Amino acid sequence: MARSQFLRLGDVFLSPTVVAWLFLLPALLFLTIFVFLPILYLVYLSFTTGSFSQEGVRWVGLQNYQQLLLSPDFWQVIGNTLYFTAATVLPTIVLPLLLAVGLNQAIVGRDLLRTAYFLPTMTSIVAAGLGFRWLFQTDGPVNQLVQTLGGEPIAWLSDPTWAMPVLILLSSWKQLGFNLVVFLAGLQTIPRDRYEAALLDGANAWQQFRYITLPGLRPTLILVFVTTTIFTLRSFEQVYVVTGGGPLDTTNLLVFYIYQQAFALFDFGYAAAAATVLLGVTLGLIWLQLRTRQDPNL
C-alpha cells in the first residue's frame, strides 16, 4: 500500500483503520466500563445469593431463575407489565401517527400545535406523576368533574380496577409528543410526487394513507414500536410516584418489582435474575428491529 494512503502522526505513519480505532477508543472504554461490565456483573449476580460484598456472595446456579418461575408474585407482575405495555404502546403509536398526518398538512396554527403536543415529552416524569396523583386523588379535579356531570366519585388510585388505567394514561400522554416528532420526520422522507400521482388517479385520503403513507413509514413504525415498547417496559417513576405498586400489587411493574426485591428486601440475586429476564426481552426487541429493517419481507 502506498505511503500516501497512510495518515502521518508525527514521525509515525498510521493506516486509516488504526486511526479510526484510536478515535473510537474513548467511546469503547466508556461503554465497556459503564455498560458491558455492569451487564456482565448483573448476569453473574443472577446466579448468586447474598450481598454485594465479595464475602456475602454465594453461587447458587439456576436457583434464582427457578424461584422466579415458581413465584406467583412474579407472574402477577409479568401480567401487569404485559397489560400495561400493550395498553400503552397501541395508543402511543396510533394517535401520534394520525396527529402527524394531520399536522403534516398546511393548516392554521400548525407550528403551535406541534409545540403543544411535544411539551409533555419535556416534562419530568416525576413532576407529571405528582400532577396526575393530584388530579386523580379522591377529592381531586377529576372527581369534581365527575360529580358535576352527575356521577359518583371514584377512588382512582386505591381501586384495583382504575389504578392501572391512570398509569396508562400518564405514560401515553408522556410518550405521545416524542412519537409525533418521529412520525413527522418519517413523513418528510415520503416523496410528494407519489401523492400527486395518486390524486391524478383519483385516490381518496384513506387510499393515500393506506397505500402510500403506511408503506413509506414502515421503518419509522418499526422504530417507534420498538422504542416505545422498551420505554414502557422500563417504566418505574410513574409507579413509584403515583401508586407505589398498589393497590394489591395491581400496578406493580417489572422494574419496580426488581427495585423492591433489591433495595427493600435486599435479595440482590433474585432481583438480578428478574433484571436479566428484562434485559433478554429488551435485546430481543432490538434484534427484531434490526432484522426487520434488514429484511423488508418480514
Secondary structure as GFF3:
##gff-version 3
##sequence-region A 1 298
A	DSSP	three_ten_helix	3	5	.	.	.	ID=ss1
A	DSSP	beta_strand	7	9	.	.	.	ID=ss2
A	DSSP	beta_strand	12	14	.	.	.	ID=ss3
A	DSSP	alpha_helix	16	31	.	.	.	ID=ss4
A	DSSP	pi_helix	32	36	.	.	.	ID=ss5
A	DSSP	alpha_helix	37	45	.	.	.	ID=ss6
A	DSSP	beta_strand	48	49	.	.	.	ID=ss7
A	DSSP	three_ten_helix	54	56	.	.	.	ID=ss8
A	DSSP	beta_strand	58	59	.	.	.	ID=ss9
A	DSSP	alpha_helix	63	70	.	.	.	ID=ss10
A	DSSP	alpha_helix	72	89	.	.	.	ID=ss11
A	DSSP	alpha_helix	91	103	.	.	.	ID=ss12
A	DSSP	alpha_helix	110	122	.	.	.	ID=ss13
A	DSSP	alpha_helix	125	135	.	.	.	ID=ss14
A	DSSP	alpha_helix	141	148	.	.	.	ID=ss15
A	DSSP	alpha_helix	163	187	.	.	.	ID=ss16
A	DSSP	alpha_helix	192	200	.	.	.	ID=ss17
A	DSSP	alpha_helix	205	208	.	.	.	ID=ss18
A	DSSP	pi_helix	209	213	.	.	.	ID=ss19
A	DSSP	alpha_helix	214	216	.	.	.	ID=ss20
A	DSSP	alpha_helix	218	233	.	.	.	ID=ss21
A	DSSP	alpha_helix	237	238	.	.	.	ID=ss22
A	DSSP	pi_helix	239	243	.	.	.	ID=ss23
A	DSSP	alpha_helix	254	263	.	.	.	ID=ss24
A	DSSP	alpha_helix	268	294	.	.	.	ID=ss25
###
